[in-house]
Amino acid sequence: MIRFENVTKRYRGTSRPALNNVDFEVQRGEFVFLVGASGSGKSSCLRLILREDAPSEGRVVVLGRDLRSLSNRKVPYFRRHIGSVFQDFRLLPNKTVFQNVAFTLQVIGASRGFIQQAVPEALALVGLDGKQKRMPHELSGGEQQRVAIARALVNRPQVLLADEPTGNLDPATSVDIMQLLARINAGGTTVVMATHEASFVDQMRRRVIELSNGDIVRDERHGGYGDISGVPKLAPQAEKGAASVAALTAVLELQREIVETGEIEPLVIDAAVDAAARAAYSATNENEAVDASAAAQDAGVDIAELGLADRLGLEKNDDEVGPTR
């Protein structure tokens, strides 16, 4: 799906290469985190995959195509198979939600009929039913990012690249976006995400490729963020949304663990996720997260038996909730 073969990337005016002899392969359907300090080479990897840059040495192969042999006029056609989401949303401020998502299809000459069908489907996928006529300034930050994700997915790409997609969002909304990306990946889309969000990487336990000064220092399946000594920690907050963070984080962990052990069918897991998420959103404090547990159990999942009750705050007397480490 994506293959870096001894890739080195140098930029003019810099003595150290942005990437140094980088070698890895991403299989179809994987969810891969690129982690590392600022300047480690994460964004350079994404730019090479998008063919925004070319390697100084080595080669990058994406969807079976060696990007060295891809002519400039064919780059737009190649990018139709790759969706991209960024930290700053990049929405068109004078266009509605529908028009922002439709713009991607209009650029490639899609028919009016296809646009009228595909845009509502993409908005429904990201949970924005009924908001087609809203303007970007009328949406919350999380909703704007959902529009950006819908725009990236409306052409049904095989690969989704996400560059710090939760960087401008509050913790509760960030959990929501990560849950959405996990669902998109579960549908078969390959996701490569560059991030500093140690908590999500640690909780999801997907493949982690860590970069340092342009070198790959770790490639670990079911890995964590690694050294988080320099990552600021969020203080627990007893305000509306805190229970949502705790509950949705637990449900995400629940989904991962059950899929890996094969104890429950994925469709049952999805039902548990939906039910628990709805209950969690209505919670105003930690105690009301009980509703999330009950909803999950109604869907056939016993959170307590899986040792996750404490993540919902159901077996603690303190006020600490959310993804802490």
Residue frames as qw, qx, qy, qz and C-alpha x, y, z in Angstrom:
[[0.000, 0.885, 0.465, 0.000, 0.00, 0.00, 0.00],
 [0.036, 0.971, -0.208, 0.117, 2.73, 2.49, 1.08],
 [0.916, -0.135, 0.004, 0.377, 6.42, 1.65, 0.95],
 [0.003, -0.948, 0.316, 0.030, 9.49, 3.75, 1.77],
 [0.951, 0.095, -0.007, 0.293, 12.69, 2.19, 0.45],
 [0.652, -0.199, -0.015, 0.731, 15.84, 3.71, 1.97],
 [0.161, 0.853, 0.318, 0.380, 14.40, 7.19, 1.63],
 [0.437, -0.355, -0.169, 0.809, 16.53, 10.25, 2.40],
 [0.164, 0.860, 0.382, 0.298, 15.14, 13.77, 2.06],
 [0.453, -0.273, -0.107, 0.842, 17.30, 16.87, 2.17],
 [0.156, 0.925, 0.346, 0.024, 16.10, 20.46, 1.98],
 [0.486, 0.567, -0.076, 0.661, 18.19, 23.34, 0.75],
 [0.098, -0.710, 0.237, -0.656, 19.91, 25.36, 3.45],
 [0.779, -0.514, 0.224, -0.282, 19.88, 22.58, 6.05],
 [0.105, 0.583, -0.805, 0.029, 22.85, 20.46, 7.06],
 [0.339, -0.046, 0.905, -0.253, 20.84, 17.58, 8.56],
 [0.242, -0.147, -0.759, -0.586, 18.49, 15.56, 6.31],
 [0.588, -0.197, 0.130, -0.774, 14.79, 15.72, 7.19],
 [0.963, -0.061, 0.153, -0.214, 14.66, 11.95, 6.61],
 [0.014, 0.672, -0.736, -0.080, 17.68, 9.65, 6.73],
 [0.254, 0.199, -0.936, -0.141, 17.56, 6.22, 5.09],
 [0.563, 0.006, 0.474, -0.677, 13.95, 5.64, 6.15],
 [0.335, 0.092, -0.871, -0.347, 12.56, 2.21, 5.34],
 [0.361, 0.136, 0.758, -0.527, 9.05, 0.94, 6.20],
 [0.219, -0.167, -0.752, -0.599, 5.90, -0.49, 4.64],
 [0.434, 0.098, 0.458, -0.769, 2.24, 0.12, 5.51],
 [0.091, 0.180, 0.951, 0.235, -0.19, -2.66, 4.62],
 [0.320, -0.359, -0.460, -0.747, -3.72, -2.15, 3.33],
 [0.614, -0.582, -0.455, -0.279, -6.18, -1.46, 6.16],
 [0.592, -0.172, -0.468, 0.633, -3.56, -0.56, 8.78],
 [0.204, -0.954, -0.113, -0.187, -3.85, 2.34, 11.25],
 [0.744, 0.056, -0.198, 0.636, -0.34, 3.73, 11.76],
 [0.248, -0.956, -0.077, 0.134, 0.78, 6.52, 14.08],
 [0.611, 0.443, -0.177, 0.632, 3.84, 8.59, 13.16],
 [0.490, -0.857, -0.147, 0.066, 5.23, 10.04, 16.39],
 [0.683, 0.039, -0.071, 0.726, 8.23, 12.09, 17.42],
 [0.208, -0.633, -0.183, 0.723, 9.26, 15.60, 18.37],
 [0.406, 0.880, 0.098, -0.226, 8.71, 18.58, 16.10],
 [0.211, 0.806, -0.516, -0.199, 11.22, 18.40, 13.26],
 [0.604, -0.286, 0.744, 0.011, 11.62, 14.64, 13.53],
 [0.023, 0.198, -0.787, -0.584, 10.36, 14.03, 9.98],
 [0.360, 0.383, 0.805, -0.276, 6.68, 13.15, 10.42],
 [0.428, 0.741, 0.176, -0.487, 5.31, 15.81, 8.09],
 [0.118, 0.573, -0.660, -0.471, 8.06, 15.10, 5.56],
 [0.240, 0.047, 0.967, 0.077, 6.79, 11.51, 5.36],
 [0.394, 0.616, 0.599, -0.325, 3.24, 12.70, 4.68],
 [0.280, 0.770, -0.185, -0.542, 4.40, 15.17, 2.01],
 [0.024, -0.374, 0.850, 0.371, 6.30, 12.40, 0.24],
 [0.317, 0.288, 0.900, -0.073, 3.24, 10.13, 0.29],
 [0.355, 0.766, 0.375, -0.382, 1.15, 12.94, -1.24],
 [0.646, 0.329, 0.336, 0.602, 3.88, 13.59, -3.81],
 [0.033, -0.996, -0.083, 0.021, 4.20, 17.18, -2.60],
 [0.162, -0.792, 0.569, 0.152, 7.94, 16.48, -2.29],
 [0.893, 0.318, -0.318, -0.012, 10.28, 13.99, -3.93],
 [0.818, -0.509, 0.129, 0.236, 12.93, 12.01, -2.07],
 [0.062, 0.848, -0.491, -0.192, 16.58, 12.99, -2.48],
 [0.169, 0.347, -0.917, -0.097, 17.50, 9.31, -2.41],
 [0.245, 0.145, 0.923, -0.258, 15.55, 6.06, -2.36],
 [0.258, -0.202, -0.588, -0.739, 12.00, 5.65, -3.56],
 [0.392, 0.128, 0.571, -0.710, 8.43, 5.96, -2.31],
 [0.203, -0.145, -0.848, -0.468, 5.81, 3.54, -3.66],
 [0.365, 0.172, 0.499, -0.767, 2.14, 4.31, -3.01],
 [0.747, 0.374, 0.314, -0.450, -0.76, 2.17, -4.26],
 [0.843, 0.163, 0.448, 0.250, 1.68, 0.21, -6.38],
 [0.488, 0.822, 0.080, 0.282, 3.08, 3.29, -8.14],
 [0.646, -0.186, -0.065, 0.738, 6.68, 4.45, -7.89],
 [0.037, 0.929, 0.272, -0.250, 6.24, 8.17, -7.31],
 [0.339, -0.508, 0.404, 0.681, 9.59, 8.95, -8.97],
 [0.218, 0.117, 0.751, 0.612, 8.07, 8.02, -12.32],
 [0.116, 0.742, 0.646, -0.134, 4.83, 9.95, -11.75],
 [0.285, 0.363, 0.234, 0.856, 4.65, 12.97, -14.06],
 [0.029, 0.142, 0.351, -0.925, 3.42, 16.29, -12.67],
 [0.458, -0.036, -0.309, -0.833, 0.30, 16.23, -14.83],
 [0.637, -0.196, -0.719, -0.198, -0.72, 12.88, -13.33],
 [0.164, 0.064, -0.684, 0.708, -0.30, 13.98, -9.70],
 [0.472, -0.068, 0.177, -0.861, -3.91, 15.29, -9.36],
 [0.801, -0.003, -0.442, -0.404, -5.26, 11.94, -10.58],
 [0.544, 0.091, -0.753, 0.359, -3.03, 10.07, -8.14],
 [0.031, -0.107, 0.537, -0.836, -4.21, 12.23, -5.22],
 [0.637, -0.195, -0.241, -0.705, -7.83, 11.28, -5.86],
 [0.802, -0.137, -0.582, -0.012, -7.02, 8.02, -4.08],
 [0.499, -0.108, -0.532, 0.676, -5.61, 9.76, -1.00],
 [0.264, -0.865, -0.304, -0.299, -7.57, 11.89, 1.47],
 [0.480, 0.134, -0.407, 0.765, -5.81, 14.34, 3.77],
 [0.399, -0.839, -0.340, -0.143, -6.85, 16.07, 6.99],
 [0.432, 0.386, -0.322, 0.749, -4.91, 18.84, 8.72],
 [0.305, -0.340, -0.592, 0.664, -4.80, 20.59, 12.07],
 [0.052, 0.290, 0.098, -0.950, -6.21, 23.86, 10.72],
 [0.514, 0.491, 0.616, -0.340, -9.26, 22.37, 8.91],
 [0.140, -0.205, 0.551, 0.797, -8.68, 24.46, 5.72],
 [0.294, 0.618, 0.727, -0.056, -12.38, 25.03, 5.03],
 [0.164, 0.361, 0.340, 0.853, -13.60, 27.61, 2.52],
 [0.022, -0.271, -0.557, 0.785, -15.16, 30.29, 4.76],
 [0.374, 0.261, -0.055, -0.888, -17.68, 31.59, 2.21],
 [0.534, 0.027, -0.717, -0.446, -19.10, 28.19, 1.30],
 [0.785, -0.350, 0.129, -0.495, -21.63, 26.06, 3.17],
 [0.587, -0.343, 0.731, -0.061, -20.82, 22.67, 4.67],
 [0.816, 0.389, 0.426, -0.033, -22.32, 20.97, 1.61],
 [0.511, 0.849, -0.129, 0.022, -20.37, 23.19, -0.78],
 [0.211, -0.750, 0.627, -0.014, -17.09, 22.61, 1.07],
 [0.660, -0.131, 0.739, 0.014, -17.43, 18.86, 0.74],
 [0.724, 0.594, 0.347, -0.045, -18.78, 19.04, -2.83],
 [0.163, 0.902, -0.325, -0.234, -15.85, 21.21, -3.95],
 [0.413, -0.421, 0.782, 0.200, -13.52, 18.19, -3.96],
 [0.591, 0.320, 0.734, 0.096, -15.80, 16.39, -6.41],
 [0.402, 0.880, 0.160, -0.197, -16.41, 19.46, -8.55],
 [0.105, -0.779, 0.521, 0.331, -12.66, 19.90, -9.07],
 [0.328, -0.209, 0.879, 0.275, -12.36, 16.41, -10.56],
 [0.355, 0.132, -0.511, -0.771, -15.43, 16.87, -12.76],
 [0.110, 0.214, 0.950, -0.198, -17.87, 14.59, -10.96],
 [0.154, -0.456, -0.627, -0.613, -21.44, 14.68, -12.22],
 [0.338, -0.371, 0.168, -0.848, -24.09, 16.70, -10.42],
 [0.845, -0.258, -0.285, -0.372, -26.04, 13.54, -9.68],
 [0.766, 0.006, -0.520, 0.377, -23.03, 11.84, -8.08],
 [0.144, 0.298, -0.384, 0.862, -22.31, 14.94, -5.98],
 [0.560, -0.362, -0.006, -0.745, -25.92, 15.08, -4.75],
 [0.916, -0.208, -0.318, -0.129, -25.62, 11.46, -3.62],
 [0.738, 0.124, -0.442, 0.494, -22.04, 11.31, -2.34],
 [0.059, 0.466, -0.322, 0.822, -21.93, 14.50, -0.23],
 [0.672, -0.456, 0.073, -0.579, -24.89, 13.62, 2.07],
 [0.949, -0.092, -0.296, 0.063, -23.44, 10.11, 2.50],
 [0.558, 0.286, -0.412, 0.661, -20.07, 11.54, 3.57],
 [0.210, -0.483, 0.250, -0.813, -21.72, 14.01, 5.97],
 [0.851, -0.351, -0.113, -0.375, -23.83, 11.23, 7.48],
 [0.850, 0.084, -0.416, 0.311, -20.70, 9.14, 7.99],
 [0.379, 0.214, -0.417, 0.798, -19.09, 11.88, 10.09],
 [0.230, -0.542, -0.699, 0.406, -22.27, 12.70, 12.01],
 [0.024, -0.268, -0.009, 0.963, -23.25, 15.98, 10.35],
 [0.038, 0.513, 0.795, 0.322, -26.74, 15.13, 9.14],
 [0.106, -0.864, -0.492, 0.029, -28.90, 18.23, 8.91],
 [0.314, -0.778, 0.056, 0.541, -26.01, 20.71, 8.86],
 [0.640, 0.320, 0.447, 0.537, -25.44, 20.88, 5.11],
 [0.192, 0.837, 0.270, 0.435, -26.48, 24.54, 4.90],
 [0.504, -0.814, -0.042, 0.285, -24.41, 25.79, 7.83],
 [0.403, 0.828, -0.295, 0.254, -21.43, 28.06, 7.26],
 [0.700, 0.130, -0.538, 0.451, -18.06, 27.13, 8.80],
 [0.042, 0.347, -0.414, 0.840, -18.21, 29.96, 11.36],
 [0.683, -0.329, -0.004, -0.652, -21.50, 28.53, 12.65],
 [0.915, -0.059, -0.400, 0.002, -19.83, 25.24, 13.61],
 [0.642, -0.712, 0.280, 0.057, -17.77, 24.20, 16.61],
 [0.010, 0.687, -0.698, -0.202, -14.12, 23.24, 16.13],
 [0.467, -0.076, 0.881, -0.017, -14.99, 19.56, 16.26],
 [0.626, 0.594, 0.459, -0.209, -17.73, 20.00, 13.66],
 [0.331, 0.842, -0.316, -0.285, -15.35, 21.89, 11.38],
 [0.164, -0.472, 0.854, 0.147, -12.87, 19.03, 11.60],
 [0.586, 0.244, 0.761, -0.133, -15.68, 16.60, 10.77],
 [0.557, 0.777, 0.080, -0.283, -16.40, 18.63, 7.63],
 [0.113, 0.742, -0.625, -0.213, -12.72, 18.41, 6.73],
 [0.387, -0.177, 0.905, 0.007, -12.81, 14.63, 7.22],
 [0.635, 0.518, 0.525, -0.229, -15.98, 14.33, 5.13],
 [0.410, 0.835, -0.226, -0.291, -14.28, 16.33, 2.37],
 [0.077, -0.571, 0.805, 0.140, -11.28, 13.99, 2.52],
 [0.407, 0.012, 0.910, -0.082, -13.49, 10.89, 2.32],
 [0.599, 0.508, 0.240, -0.571, -16.13, 11.97, -0.19],
 [0.543, 0.575, -0.506, -0.343, -14.08, 10.65, -3.11],
 [0.974, -0.163, 0.099, -0.126, -13.76, 7.31, -1.28],
 [0.286, 0.739, -0.606, 0.075, -9.96, 7.26, -1.08],
 [0.884, -0.030, -0.456, 0.097, -7.98, 4.15, -0.20],
 [0.586, -0.079, -0.407, 0.696, -5.66, 6.06, 2.13],
 [0.214, -0.927, -0.202, -0.232, -6.38, 8.81, 4.68],
 [0.549, 0.167, -0.339, 0.746, -3.47, 10.96, 5.88],
 [0.371, -0.873, -0.287, -0.136, -4.03, 12.95, 9.08],
 [0.489, 0.324, -0.311, 0.748, -1.50, 15.57, 10.20],
 [0.101, -0.092, -0.556, 0.820, -2.18, 16.48, 13.86],
 [0.221, -0.466, -0.612, -0.600, -5.98, 16.37, 13.29],
 [0.494, -0.712, -0.497, 0.038, -6.78, 16.97, 16.98],
 [0.517, 0.049, -0.225, 0.824, -4.15, 19.66, 17.57],
 [0.086, -0.252, 0.012, -0.964, -6.66, 22.54, 17.75],
 [0.611, -0.419, -0.481, -0.468, -9.41, 20.69, 19.61],
 [0.465, -0.536, 0.465, -0.529, -10.35, 20.33, 23.27],
 [0.149, -0.272, 0.945, -0.103, -9.85, 16.90, 24.92],
 [0.581, 0.278, 0.661, -0.385, -13.48, 15.75, 24.72],
 [0.635, 0.668, -0.049, -0.385, -13.79, 16.70, 21.04],
 [0.160, 0.605, -0.763, -0.160, -10.43, 15.08, 20.31],
 [0.402, -0.046, 0.897, -0.178, -11.73, 11.76, 21.65],
 [0.644, 0.533, 0.372, -0.403, -14.72, 12.12, 19.34],
 [0.478, 0.731, -0.381, -0.303, -12.52, 12.68, 16.29],
 [0.043, -0.442, 0.896, 0.023, -10.26, 9.75, 17.17],
 [0.560, 0.183, 0.753, -0.293, -13.31, 7.52, 17.54],
 [0.639, 0.666, 0.076, -0.377, -14.40, 8.63, 14.08],
 [0.290, 0.675, -0.648, -0.200, -10.99, 7.89, 12.55],
 [0.308, -0.210, 0.919, -0.128, -11.04, 4.43, 14.17],
 [0.653, 0.411, 0.538, -0.339, -14.43, 3.75, 12.58],
 [0.528, 0.742, -0.248, -0.331, -13.20, 4.91, 9.17],
 [0.054, 0.530, -0.844, -0.063, -10.24, 2.56, 9.48],
 [0.499, 0.034, 0.825, -0.262, -12.55, -0.29, 10.52],
 [0.683, 0.583, 0.232, -0.374, -14.35, 0.26, 7.22],
 [0.869, 0.251, 0.283, 0.318, -11.17, -0.63, 5.33],
 [0.313, 0.911, -0.099, 0.251, -9.48, 2.74, 4.79],
 [0.750, -0.019, -0.263, 0.607, -5.75, 2.81, 5.55],
 [0.202, -0.966, -0.077, -0.143, -5.00, 5.61, 8.04],
 [0.673, 0.084, -0.241, 0.695, -1.59, 7.20, 8.62],
 [0.258, -0.921, -0.215, -0.195, -1.66, 9.82, 11.37],
 [0.470, 0.299, -0.367, 0.745, 1.12, 12.13, 12.56],
 [0.484, -0.770, -0.265, -0.319, 0.51, 13.21, 16.14],
 [0.153, 0.435, -0.603, 0.651, 1.88, 14.47, 19.45],
 [0.680, -0.391, 0.060, -0.617, -1.18, 13.15, 21.33],
 [0.121, 0.337, -0.909, 0.212, 0.48, 10.60, 23.59],
 [0.509, 0.002, 0.637, -0.579, -2.74, 9.61, 25.36],
 [0.806, 0.364, 0.005, -0.467, -4.51, 8.44, 22.20],
 [0.531, 0.500, -0.682, -0.054, -1.49, 6.54, 20.92],
 [0.072, -0.277, 0.869, -0.404, -1.13, 4.77, 24.28],
 [0.605, 0.114, 0.522, -0.590, -4.82, 3.87, 24.50],
 [0.778, 0.436, -0.116, -0.437, -5.37, 2.67, 20.94],
 [0.595, -0.371, 0.698, 0.144, -2.26, 0.45, 20.78],
 [0.793, 0.599, 0.092, -0.058, -1.98, 0.45, 17.01],
 [0.809, 0.173, 0.044, 0.560, 1.24, 0.36, 15.03],
 [0.190, -0.955, 0.038, 0.226, 3.67, 3.15, 16.02],
 [0.736, 0.360, 0.010, 0.573, 6.56, 4.42, 13.90],
 [0.361, -0.877, -0.062, 0.311, 8.74, 6.79, 15.92],
 [0.612, 0.612, -0.004, 0.501, 11.06, 9.25, 14.21],
 [0.476, -0.795, 0.003, 0.375, 13.95, 11.19, 15.73],
 [0.115, -0.723, 0.397, 0.554, 16.01, 13.67, 13.72],
 [0.553, 0.521, -0.429, -0.488, 14.94, 11.99, 10.50],
 [0.223, 0.249, -0.943, -0.006, 15.74, 8.43, 11.63],
 [0.793, -0.319, -0.326, -0.404, 13.28, 5.66, 12.46],
 [0.032, -0.465, 0.754, -0.463, 14.09, 4.69, 16.04],
 [0.359, 0.063, 0.851, -0.377, 11.12, 2.39, 16.64],
 [0.533, 0.034, -0.501, -0.681, 8.55, 0.48, 14.58],
 [0.100, -0.024, 0.901, -0.420, 6.26, -1.33, 16.99],
 [0.426, -0.331, -0.649, -0.536, 2.95, -3.05, 16.45],
 [0.586, -0.660, -0.463, -0.081, 0.40, -2.47, 19.23],
 [0.528, 0.063, -0.319, 0.785, 2.82, 0.17, 20.58],
 [0.223, -0.850, -0.374, 0.296, 2.52, 3.24, 22.75],
 [0.219, 0.971, -0.040, 0.083, 3.78, 6.77, 22.35],
 [0.729, 0.259, -0.328, 0.542, 7.07, 6.04, 24.09],
 [0.403, -0.185, -0.377, 0.813, 8.86, 8.64, 26.19],
 [0.087, -0.799, -0.449, -0.391, 6.24, 11.15, 27.34],
 [0.512, -0.455, -0.321, 0.654, 8.42, 12.96, 29.89],
 [0.160, -0.153, 0.123, 0.968, 8.36, 16.07, 27.72],
 [0.173, -0.443, -0.653, -0.590, 4.64, 15.92, 26.89],
 [0.254, -0.211, 0.336, -0.882, 2.40, 18.26, 28.94],
 [0.136, -0.306, -0.939, 0.077, -0.25, 16.44, 30.94],
 [0.318, -0.490, -0.295, -0.756, -3.82, 17.66, 31.14],
 [0.131, -0.085, 0.708, -0.689, -5.11, 18.23, 34.65],
 [0.073, -0.433, -0.894, -0.094, -8.39, 16.36, 35.33],
 [0.204, -0.099, 0.024, -0.974, -11.41, 18.64, 35.14],
 [0.111, 0.372, 0.878, -0.280, -14.74, 18.00, 36.83],
 [0.332, 0.399, -0.006, -0.855, -16.80, 19.78, 34.21],
 [0.800, 0.411, 0.312, -0.307, -19.33, 18.69, 31.60],
 [0.645, 0.662, -0.371, -0.090, -17.51, 16.60, 29.05],
 [0.126, -0.584, 0.782, -0.174, -15.09, 14.95, 31.46],
 [0.702, -0.002, 0.666, -0.254, -17.26, 11.86, 31.81],
 [0.773, 0.599, 0.013, -0.210, -17.55, 11.79, 28.04],
 [0.271, 0.723, -0.635, 0.021, -13.77, 11.66, 27.74],
 [0.356, -0.353, 0.832, -0.239, -13.52, 8.82, 30.23],
 [0.758, 0.222, 0.526, -0.315, -16.39, 6.79, 28.81],
 [0.721, 0.660, -0.106, -0.180, -15.50, 7.12, 25.15],
 [0.120, 0.672, -0.729, 0.052, -11.86, 6.33, 25.89],
 [0.515, -0.181, 0.798, -0.256, -12.97, 3.17, 27.67],
 [0.800, 0.425, 0.316, -0.283, -15.22, 2.15, 24.80],
 [0.504, 0.743, -0.424, -0.119, -12.36, 2.63, 22.33],
 [0.104, -0.496, 0.848, -0.154, -10.17, 0.40, 24.47],
 [0.691, 0.084, 0.621, -0.360, -13.02, -2.10, 24.76],
 [0.767, 0.583, -0.024, -0.268, -13.37, -2.30, 21.00],
 [0.325, 0.686, -0.651, 0.000, -9.64, -2.91, 20.52],
 [0.297, -0.360, 0.845, -0.260, -9.36, -5.59, 23.18],
 [0.751, 0.199, 0.531, -0.339, -12.38, -7.58, 22.07],
 [0.699, 0.647, -0.210, -0.221, -11.38, -7.47, 18.39],
 [0.187, 0.630, -0.750, 0.078, -7.92, -8.77, 19.30],
 [0.357, -0.189, 0.863, -0.303, -9.25, -11.59, 21.50],
 [0.342, -0.021, -0.757, -0.557, -12.08, -12.45, 19.12],
 [0.070, 0.185, 0.866, -0.459, -14.54, -12.91, 21.98],
 [0.347, 0.631, 0.505, -0.475, -17.39, -10.88, 20.46],
 [0.525, 0.511, 0.510, 0.451, -18.42, -10.22, 16.88],
 [0.263, 0.006, 0.059, 0.963, -17.48, -6.75, 15.54],
 [0.231, -0.514, -0.465, -0.683, -21.13, -5.84, 14.88],
 [0.583, -0.657, -0.471, 0.090, -21.92, -6.36, 18.56],
 [0.513, -0.280, -0.141, 0.799, -18.94, -4.20, 19.47],
 [0.075, 0.282, 0.286, 0.913, -20.20, -1.42, 17.19],
 [0.426, -0.651, -0.503, -0.377, -23.58, -1.56, 18.90],
 [0.628, -0.554, -0.349, 0.421, -21.89, -1.26, 22.28],
 [0.389, -0.044, 0.049, 0.919, -19.84, 1.68, 21.10],
 [0.119, -0.469, -0.397, -0.780, -22.89, 3.51, 19.77],
 [0.549, -0.666, -0.478, -0.165, -24.96, 2.88, 22.89],
 [0.636, -0.457, -0.260, 0.565, -22.21, 3.74, 25.34],
 [0.310, 0.122, 0.126, 0.934, -21.23, 6.87, 23.45],
 [0.249, -0.606, -0.406, -0.637, -24.80, 8.21, 23.49],
 [0.639, -0.667, -0.376, 0.074, -25.04, 7.62, 27.23],
 [0.622, -0.233, -0.123, 0.737, -21.63, 9.14, 27.89],
 [0.171, 0.376, 0.210, 0.886, -22.49, 12.35, 26.07],
 [0.415, -0.698, -0.342, -0.473, -25.44, 12.92, 28.41],
 [0.708, -0.429, -0.396, 0.397, -23.30, 12.51, 31.54],
 [0.002, 0.921, -0.059, 0.385, -22.51, 15.67, 33.51],
 [0.309, -0.727, 0.572, -0.223, -20.22, 14.07, 36.06],
 [0.143, 0.380, -0.913, -0.025, -18.28, 10.90, 36.71],
 [0.411, 0.059, 0.811, -0.413, -21.09, 9.10, 38.55],
 [0.679, 0.479, 0.179, -0.526, -23.43, 9.43, 35.60],
 [0.287, 0.500, -0.750, -0.324, -20.96, 7.45, 33.49],
 [0.449, 0.018, 0.857, -0.252, -22.82, 4.45, 34.96],
 [0.672, 0.540, 0.210, -0.462, -25.25, 5.01, 32.10],
 [0.415, 0.641, -0.581, -0.282, -22.48, 4.30, 29.62],
 [0.111, -0.265, 0.952, -0.106, -21.68, 1.00, 31.31],
 [0.554, 0.283, 0.659, -0.423, -25.36, 0.01, 31.37],
 [0.613, 0.634, -0.105, -0.459, -25.72, 0.88, 27.70],
 [0.253, 0.531, -0.793, -0.160, -22.73, -1.25, 26.80],
 [0.278, -0.063, 0.926, -0.248, -24.09, -4.16, 28.84],
 [0.642, 0.446, 0.361, -0.509, -27.46, -3.83, 27.09],
 [0.579, 0.642, -0.381, -0.329, -25.55, -4.29, 23.84],
 [0.988, 0.039, -0.147, 0.007, -24.03, -7.51, 25.14],
 [0.561, 0.451, -0.433, 0.543, -20.71, -6.28, 26.54],
 [0.665, -0.707, -0.220, 0.097, -19.81, -6.57, 30.23],
 [0.270, 0.818, -0.307, 0.404, -17.26, -3.80, 30.82],
 [0.560, -0.681, 0.397, -0.254, -16.61, -4.90, 34.41],
 [0.959, -0.072, 0.260, 0.085, -15.55, -8.40, 33.36],
 [0.726, 0.544, -0.011, 0.420, -13.02, -6.89, 30.96],
 [0.613, -0.371, -0.186, 0.673, -11.40, -4.83, 33.70],
 [0.247, 0.371, 0.229, 0.865, -12.44, -1.52, 32.17],
 [0.294, -0.801, -0.518, -0.057, -14.88, -0.31, 34.78],
 [0.470, -0.590, -0.119, 0.646, -12.22, 1.82, 36.39],
 [0.286, 0.078, 0.371, 0.880, -11.75, 3.71, 33.11],
 [0.178, -0.632, -0.524, -0.543, -15.38, 4.77, 33.36],
 [0.100, -0.408, 0.390, -0.819, -14.86, 5.94, 36.92],
 [0.751, -0.347, -0.332, -0.453, -17.13, 3.21, 38.27],
 [0.860, -0.293, -0.352, 0.225, -14.64, 1.74, 40.76],
 [0.441, 0.190, -0.269, 0.835, -12.94, 4.89, 42.02],
 [0.266, -0.788, -0.490, 0.261, -13.80, 7.35, 44.74],
 [0.292, -0.448, 0.098, 0.839, -11.52, 10.12, 43.46],
 [0.410, 0.771, 0.191, -0.448, -12.28, 12.65, 40.77],
 [0.121, -0.510, 0.639, 0.562, -9.61, 11.65, 38.25],
 [0.747, 0.459, 0.464, -0.129, -11.08, 10.86, 34.86],
 [0.477, 0.834, -0.192, -0.199, -9.96, 10.87, 31.25],
 [0.910, 0.295, -0.149, 0.249, -6.94, 9.58, 29.45],
 [0.225, -0.879, 0.404, -0.115, -4.15, 10.09, 31.96],
 [0.848, 0.252, -0.424, 0.195, -0.93, 8.17, 32.38]]
